[in-house]
Amino acid sequence: MKALDTPVLLAILEGRPEGRGVLRDLAVGEVCTTELNLFELEAMARADSKAARTHRLAAIERLRRKISILAFDERASRIAARLAADHKGATSSLGWLILGILVANGANELLTTESARYVVGSSPVRIRLVTKSRPQAQ
């Protein structure tokens, strides 16, 4: 199962080239994200002007209906805590929580546009950097 990180979801919602490339590449197979990624999107949307906020919140709701949303639960929490303890300082707390959710739910790959968001090699999930052309393995 392939997971989409917040920057990739944002690129898709905004219709940017890297988002369109991801959609083409993911036409087959199960795609997911986490409640934490959607939290980030919604927090950004709620900070916008009223007109933009309404449009963005509606787009997020459509997204929720189209892909699997993985929840944060006790198992994900324990996995995230273990990962953070094993790799002190390698990524943010939110990053470890997202990775914990992915591992707990069997996701094997995370697509992101921000190479610094996760430290490659410290993650049990394969991190793929998405560029304007195509996802690249790291």
C-alpha positions as CSV (number, residue, x, y, z in Angstrom):
1,M,0.0,0.0,0.0
2,K,1.3,3.4,-1.0
3,A,0.8,6.4,1.3
4,L,0.7,10.1,0.4
5,D,2.3,12.6,2.6
6,T,0.8,16.1,3.2
7,P,3.0,17.9,0.6
8,V,1.9,15.4,-2.1
9,L,-1.7,15.7,-1.1
10,L,-1.4,19.4,-1.3
11,A,0.2,19.2,-4.8
12,I,-2.7,17.0,-5.9
13,L,-5.4,19.3,-4.5
14,E,-3.7,22.3,-6.1
15,G,-3.3,20.6,-9.5
16,R,0.5,21.1,-9.5
17,P,2.6,19.0,-12.0
18,E,4.1,16.7,-9.3
19,G,0.5,16.0,-8.1
20,R,-0.7,15.1,-11.5
21,G,2.4,12.8,-12.0
22,V,1.5,11.0,-8.8
23,L,-2.1,10.4,-9.9
24,R,-0.9,8.9,-13.1
25,D,1.6,6.6,-11.3
26,L,-0.9,5.5,-8.7
27,A,-3.8,4.6,-11.1
28,V,-3.5,1.0,-9.9
29,G,-3.2,-0.2,-6.3
30,E,-4.3,0.9,-2.9
31,V,-3.5,4.5,-1.9
32,C,-3.8,5.8,1.6
33,T,-2.9,8.7,3.9
34,T,-3.2,9.3,7.6
35,E,-5.6,11.3,9.8
36,L,-2.5,13.3,10.8
37,N,-1.8,14.3,7.2
38,L,-5.5,15.3,6.8
39,F,-5.1,17.3,10.1
40,E,-2.3,19.2,8.5
41,L,-4.3,19.9,5.3
42,E,-7.3,21.0,7.3
43,A,-5.3,23.3,9.6
44,M,-3.8,25.0,6.5
45,A,-7.3,25.3,4.9
46,R,-8.8,26.9,8.1
47,A,-6.0,29.5,8.1
48,D,-7.1,30.7,4.6
49,S,-9.6,33.4,3.7
50,K,-13.2,32.4,4.0
51,A,-13.7,31.8,0.3
52,A,-10.5,29.8,-0.1
53,R,-11.3,27.9,3.2
54,T,-14.7,26.7,1.9
55,H,-13.2,25.5,-1.3
56,R,-10.2,23.8,0.4
57,L,-12.4,22.1,3.0
58,A,-14.7,20.8,0.3
59,A,-11.7,19.4,-1.6
60,I,-10.4,17.7,1.6
61,E,-13.8,16.0,2.1
62,R,-13.8,14.7,-1.5
63,L,-10.3,13.4,-0.9
64,R,-11.5,11.6,2.3
65,R,-14.0,9.7,0.2
66,K,-11.5,8.6,-2.5
67,I,-8.6,7.1,-0.6
68,S,-8.1,5.0,2.6
69,I,-7.5,7.1,5.7
70,L,-5.4,5.4,8.4
71,A,-6.2,6.2,12.0
72,F,-3.8,6.8,14.9
73,D,-4.4,4.1,17.5
74,E,-2.5,2.4,20.4
75,R,-0.6,0.1,18.1
76,A,0.5,3.0,15.9
77,S,1.5,5.0,19.0
78,R,3.7,2.2,20.4
79,I,5.4,1.7,17.0
80,A,6.0,5.4,16.6
81,A,7.5,5.6,20.1
82,R,9.8,2.7,19.4
83,L,10.9,4.3,16.1
84,A,11.5,7.7,17.7
85,A,13.5,6.1,20.6
86,D,15.6,4.0,18.1
87,H,16.4,7.0,15.9
88,K,16.7,10.0,18.3
89,G,16.3,13.4,16.5
90,A,16.1,11.9,13.0
91,T,12.7,13.4,12.2
92,S,10.0,15.4,13.9
93,S,7.5,13.9,16.4
94,L,4.7,14.3,13.8
95,G,6.9,12.4,11.3
96,W,7.3,9.5,13.7
97,L,3.6,9.4,14.4
98,I,2.8,9.3,10.7
99,L,5.4,6.5,10.2
100,G,4.0,4.6,13.2
101,I,0.5,4.7,11.6
102,L,1.9,3.5,8.3
103,V,3.9,0.6,9.8
104,A,0.9,-0.4,12.0
105,N,-1.3,-0.6,8.9
106,G,1.1,-2.3,6.5
107,A,1.9,0.6,4.2
108,N,5.2,-0.1,2.5
109,E,5.9,3.2,0.8
110,L,5.5,7.0,1.5
111,L,5.5,9.5,-1.3
112,T,6.6,13.1,-0.3
113,T,7.9,16.2,-1.9
114,E,10.0,17.2,1.1
115,S,13.2,15.1,1.3
116,A,14.1,16.7,4.7
117,R,10.8,15.7,6.3
118,Y,11.9,12.1,6.9
119,V,15.4,10.8,7.2
120,V,16.0,8.1,4.6
121,G,17.4,4.9,6.2
122,S,15.8,5.5,9.5
123,S,12.4,4.6,8.3
124,P,10.9,1.1,8.0
125,V,8.7,2.5,5.2
126,R,10.3,3.2,1.8
127,I,10.4,7.0,1.3
128,R,10.0,8.2,-2.3
129,L,10.7,11.8,-3.3
130,V,8.2,13.1,-5.8
131,T,9.5,15.7,-8.2
132,K,7.7,17.6,-11.0
133,S,8.3,14.7,-13.3
134,R,8.0,11.4,-11.4
135,P,8.5,9.8,-8.0
136,Q,12.1,8.8,-7.4
137,A,13.3,6.1,-5.0
138,Q,15.5,7.2,-2.1
